[in-house]
Amino acid sequence: AAKNRMKGAERTRAEFHVLGKFGYLSDPESGEAVLSRLGSQGDQRAAYILANALDGGQSLLEKDFSRAAKLYASIKDSGHARAAEKYAILQFRGNGLKEDRRSAIAIMRTLAADGHPRVQRSLARMLIEAGRPEEAINALKAAVQNGDETAKFELARAHVRGSLGPKSRISEGSKSLLAMSDYGDNAATRELSRLMRRQELALEEANIATKLKYDSDSGDLKSTVELLRFIRVFPDSLPNSFALRKRLISENAALLSQRHVVPEQINLLLETREGKKLYERITRLLTETSPDGYEAGLRTLHRRDKNAYTWILQYSLQSLGEFEGNLNGKMTKSTIRAIQGFCRRNGIYDTCRKGPLKSASAKVIAGTLAKKLKDTQAK
């Protein structure tokens, strides 16, 4: 189609390469080059696709906020509203260009004046973060008046989470979420579940679990993930919950991302308590998973079992040639020295020095280890 000069075919092929839609045949570098060329020739759609990929979209390209901001800027003044919105979000956060919240909000207000609900929701999020809850409520209400059910959900969630400061009405938000959930709103049910898991809301556990299972059985993968988490916290909410968790993981392993699957697999392993075999099975699981799965799994271990977490740290550092001590799951002096050395060599020591078992340290160590192990395996 591209050879026959079919309109947009070359651009679509390049987009699919960048997004990895051709699987192992995907060539993100060639896709990026084509999109860049087309964008420089005045193809706004190509420029936007490339900017969105660099802006952290689901692509195979490394994030480059600075370049994304320049691409958005090159087309936003030509009437590309979505590019203007994305540019404003980057500007609000100071990603790729100087942070200017006032200017970002002004851009969003101009775009929201056209009555597009998605933009009104984005504006509301900015206003919430900027500490202007009353204006945020007005923006969300305007979106609701334009028929946007998502805005209705976001307004209820903001009330329940206390995001609106003194304007938050937790009772009002809870009632709204319950009504939406009863009407079949999957997102509302998931939010209620999350609040219950965090002990921020008390509802009938079986009712929420049953709704999540119905949504999961209907093919909603987000509900499947939330159901796994919910029945782990509330095992009596459904009969045979442990067996159900195993079945859900087995049936959906190929559909869910590894960062969702691996933590739940680790939770199941920890609950079986298989003695010495436990560490072997966890090691095999983390060795065979993706970097995202490894990072999420290691962070789960940090929360659930510090000894298992330490053992995996020792094993991973040993495989990188960073640790020569015994694998015993104990935070020994040699283990601490190895962790600190690893952190220094990878530019994360300022966080690690707070203590290897601190949450902030565990987060950066897990992410850095995942990347290093991936690089080592590639070599």
C-alpha positions in Angstrom: 0.0 0.0 0.0 2.8 2.4 0.8 4.6 1.6 -2.5 1.3 2.4 -4.3 1.2 5.7 -2.5 -2.0 4.9 -0.7 -2.7 7.9 1.6 -1.5 7.3 5.1 -0.1 3.8 4.5 3.6 4.8 5.0 2.6 6.7 8.2 0.6 3.8 9.6 3.3 1.3 8.9 5.8 3.5 10.7 3.4 3.9 13.6 3.0 0.2 13.9 6.7 -0.3 14.0 7.1 2.3 16.8 4.2 0.8 18.8 5.5 -2.7 18.4 2.4 -3.9 16.7 4.4 -6.1 14.3 5.7 -8.1 17.2 9.3 -9.4 16.8 9.3 -7.9 13.3 8.8 -4.4 14.7 11.6 -1.9 13.9 11.1 1.2 16.1 14.1 3.0 14.8 13.0 2.8 11.2 9.5 3.8 12.2 10.8 6.8 14.1 12.8 7.9 11.1 9.8 7.7 8.8 7.5 9.6 11.2 10.2 12.3 11.7 10.6 12.7 7.9 6.9 12.9 7.3 6.4 15.3 10.2 9.1 17.6 8.8 7.2 17.6 5.5 4.1 18.9 7.1 2.3 15.7 8.1 0.8 16.8 11.4 -0.6 13.4 12.1 2.9 11.8 11.8 4.4 14.5 14.0 1.7 13.9 16.7 2.1 10.1 16.6 5.9 10.5 17.1 5.4 13.1 19.9 3.0 10.9 21.7 5.3 7.9 21.4 8.2 9.9 22.9 5.8 11.3 25.6 5.5 8.0 27.3 2.9 6.4 25.1 2.8 2.6 24.7 5.7 2.5 22.3 9.1 0.9 21.9 10.9 4.3 21.9 12.7 5.8 24.9 10.9 8.7 26.6 12.1 12.1 25.3 9.9 14.8 26.8 12.0 17.6 25.3 11.7 16.4 21.8 8.0 15.6 22.3 7.3 19.1 23.5 9.0 20.6 20.4 6.9 18.4 18.1 3.7 19.3 19.9 4.7 23.0 19.8 5.3 22.7 16.0 1.7 21.7 15.3 -0.4 23.0 18.2 -0.7 26.5 16.8 -2.0 25.1 13.5 -5.2 24.0 15.1 -4.2 20.6 16.4 -6.1 20.7 19.6 -4.9 17.3 20.9 -1.3 18.5 20.5 -2.1 21.7 22.4 -3.6 19.7 25.2 -0.5 17.4 25.4 1.8 20.4 25.3 0.0 22.0 28.2 0.3 18.8 30.2 4.0 18.7 29.7 4.3 22.4 30.5 2.2 21.9 33.7 4.6 19.2 34.9 7.8 20.8 33.6 8.5 17.7 31.4 10.7 18.7 28.5 10.2 22.4 29.0 10.1 25.0 31.7 7.3 24.4 34.2 4.6 27.1 33.9 1.4 26.0 35.5 -0.4 29.3 34.9 0.2 29.1 31.1 -0.7 25.5 31.0 -4.0 26.1 32.7 -4.7 29.0 30.4 -4.2 26.8 27.3 -6.5 24.2 28.8 -9.2 26.7 29.6 -9.1 27.9 26.0 -9.5 24.3 24.7 -12.1 23.4 27.3 -14.2 26.4 26.1 -15.2 24.3 23.1 -17.0 22.0 25.4 -14.9 18.8 24.9 -15.4 16.6 28.0 -11.9 15.0 27.9 -10.2 18.4 27.9 -12.5 19.6 30.7 -11.4 16.5 32.7 -7.7 17.2 32.1 -8.3 20.8 33.1 -10.0 19.6 36.4 -7.0 17.4 37.2 -4.6 20.3 36.8 -6.8 22.6 38.9 -6.9 19.9 41.7 -3.2 19.6 41.7 -2.8 23.4 41.7 -5.0 23.6 44.8 -8.0 25.1 43.1 -10.7 22.6 44.0 -13.8 24.8 43.4 -12.7 25.5 39.8 -12.0 21.8 39.4 -15.5 20.9 40.5 -16.9 23.4 38.0 -14.9 21.9 35.2 -16.0 18.4 36.0 -19.6 19.5 36.3 -19.4 21.1 32.9 -18.2 17.8 31.5 -21.0 16.0 33.2 -23.5 18.4 31.7 -22.0 17.6 28.3 -22.9 13.9 28.9 -19.6 12.6 30.1 -20.0 9.7 32.4 -16.3 9.5 33.0 -16.3 13.0 34.5 -19.1 12.0 36.8 -16.9 9.1 38.0 -13.8 11.3 38.4 -15.8 13.9 40.4 -17.1 11.1 42.8 -13.6 9.7 43.1 -12.1 13.1 43.8 -14.6 13.5 46.7 -13.9 10.1 48.1 -10.1 10.4 47.9 -10.2 13.9 49.5 -8.5 15.4 46.4 -10.8 18.5 46.7 -9.5 19.5 50.1 -12.2 21.2 52.2 -14.6 20.8 49.3 -14.4 17.0 49.5 -17.6 15.3 50.4 -16.7 11.6 51.1 -20.2 10.5 51.8 -21.5 12.2 48.6 -18.7 10.6 46.5 -19.3 7.1 48.0 -23.0 7.2 47.3 -22.4 8.3 43.7 -19.8 5.5 43.2 -22.2 3.0 44.6 -25.0 4.1 42.3 -22.7 3.9 39.3 -21.5 0.5 40.4 -25.1 -0.8 40.8 -25.8 0.5 37.3 -22.9 -1.6 35.9 -20.0 0.9 35.9 -16.9 -1.2 36.1 -14.6 1.7 37.0 -16.8 2.6 39.9 -16.8 -0.9 41.2 -13.0 -1.1 40.9 -12.6 2.2 42.8 -14.9 1.0 45.6 -12.8 -2.2 45.8 -9.6 -0.2 46.0 -11.0 2.0 48.8 -12.1 -1.2 50.7 -8.6 -2.8 50.4 -7.1 0.3 51.8 -9.6 0.3 54.7 -10.9 3.7 53.6 -14.5 2.4 53.1 -16.6 -0.3 54.6 -19.1 -2.1 52.4 -20.4 -5.6 52.0 -17.4 -7.6 50.8 -19.3 -10.4 49.0 -21.3 -7.8 47.0 -18.2 -6.1 45.6 -16.4 -9.4 45.0 -19.4 -10.7 43.0 -19.5 -7.6 40.9 -15.8 -7.8 40.2 -16.1 -11.4 39.2 -19.0 -10.7 36.9 -17.0 -7.9 35.2 -13.9 -10.2 35.0 -15.9 -13.0 33.5 -17.2 -10.6 30.9 -13.7 -10.0 29.7 -12.7 -6.8 31.6 -9.0 -7.4 32.4 -8.8 -4.4 34.7 -11.5 -6.0 36.8 -9.6 -9.3 36.7 -6.6 -7.5 38.2 -8.7 -5.8 40.9 -10.5 -9.1 41.7 -7.2 -10.8 42.3 -6.2 -8.1 44.7 -9.6 -7.9 46.4 -10.0 -11.6 47.2 -6.4 -11.8 48.4 -7.3 -9.1 51.0 -10.8 -10.5 51.6 -10.5 -14.3 51.0 -13.9 -15.0 52.5 -15.7 -12.7 50.1 -16.0 -15.6 47.5 -15.9 -19.4 48.0 -12.7 -21.1 47.2 -10.9 -17.8 46.7 -7.4 -19.3 46.7 -8.3 -21.7 43.9 -10.0 -18.9 42.0 -6.9 -16.8 42.2 -4.8 -19.6 40.7 -7.3 -20.1 37.9 -7.5 -16.4 37.1 -3.7 -16.1 36.9 -3.4 -19.2 34.7 -6.2 -18.2 32.3 -5.1 -14.6 32.0 -1.3 -14.8 32.2 -0.9 -14.2 28.4 -3.4 -11.3 28.4 -2.3 -9.3 31.5 1.0 -7.4 31.7 3.8 -9.0 33.7 3.7 -6.1 36.2 0.2 -7.3 37.2 0.7 -11.0 36.9 4.0 -11.5 38.7 3.1 -9.8 42.0 0.0 -12.0 42.3 2.0 -15.1 41.4 4.5 -14.2 44.2 1.6 -13.6 46.6 0.4 -17.1 45.9 3.9 -18.6 46.4 4.3 -16.8 49.7 1.0 -18.1 51.0 2.0 -21.7 50.2 5.1 -21.5 52.4 7.2 -24.2 50.6 10.3 -23.8 52.7 13.6 -23.9 50.7 11.7 -24.5 47.5 10.0 -21.1 47.9 13.1 -19.1 47.1 13.9 -21.4 44.1 10.4 -20.9 42.6 10.5 -17.2 43.2 13.9 -16.9 41.6 12.8 -18.9 38.6 9.7 -16.7 38.2 11.7 -13.5 38.3 14.4 -14.8 36.1 11.9 -15.7 33.3 9.8 -12.5 33.5 10.1 -9.1 31.8 11.9 -6.1 33.4 8.5 -4.7 34.4 7.5 -8.0 36.0 10.8 -8.3 37.8 10.5 -4.8 39.2 6.9 -5.3 40.3 7.7 -8.7 41.8 10.7 -7.5 43.8 8.7 -4.6 45.2 6.0 -7.1 46.2 8.6 -9.2 48.0 9.8 -6.1 49.8 6.3 -5.5 51.2 5.5 -9.1 52.0 8.6 -10.9 53.0 11.9 -9.0 53.7 13.9 -12.2 53.9 12.8 -13.4 50.5 13.4 -9.8 49.2 16.9 -9.9 50.5 17.6 -13.3 49.1 16.5 -12.2 45.6 18.7 -9.1 45.9 21.7 -11.2 46.8 21.0 -13.6 43.9 20.5 -10.8 41.4 23.6 -8.9 42.5 25.6 -12.1 42.4 24.5 -12.8 38.9 25.8 -9.3 38.0 29.1 -9.9 39.7 28.3 -7.4 42.4 28.0 -9.8 45.4 30.3 -12.7 46.5 28.7 -13.6 49.9 26.3 -16.4 50.8 22.7 -16.5 49.6 20.9 -16.6 53.0 18.2 -13.9 52.8 19.9 -11.9 55.6 20.9 -8.3 55.4 24.5 -8.9 56.3 27.3 -6.4 56.2 28.6 -7.9 52.9 25.1 -7.6 51.5 24.8 -4.0 52.5 28.2 -3.2 51.0 27.2 -4.9 47.8 24.0 -2.9 47.6 25.7 0.4 48.3 28.4 -0.3 45.7 25.7 -1.2 43.1 23.9 2.0 44.0 27.0 4.2 43.7 27.9 2.7 40.3 24.4 3.3 39.0 23.8 6.9 40.3 21.1 6.0 42.9 23.2 6.2 46.0 21.4 9.3 47.4 18.2 7.3 47.7 19.9 4.0 48.7 21.8 5.5 51.6 18.5 5.9 53.5 18.6 2.2 54.0 18.1 -0.8 51.6 14.9 -1.9 53.2 13.2 1.6 53.0 10.4 1.8 50.5 12.0 4.6 48.4 15.3 2.6 48.2 13.5 -0.6 47.3 11.7 1.2 44.5 14.8 2.6 42.8 16.9 -0.6 43.4 14.2 -2.8 41.8 13.9 -0.5 38.8 17.7 -0.3 38.3 18.3 -4.0 38.8 15.6 -4.8 36.3 17.3 -2.7 33.6 20.8 -4.0 34.4 19.6 -7.7 34.3 17.9 -7.0 31.0 21.1 -5.5 29.5 23.1 -8.4 30.8 20.7 -11.0 29.3 20.8 -9.1 26.0 24.6 -9.2 25.9 
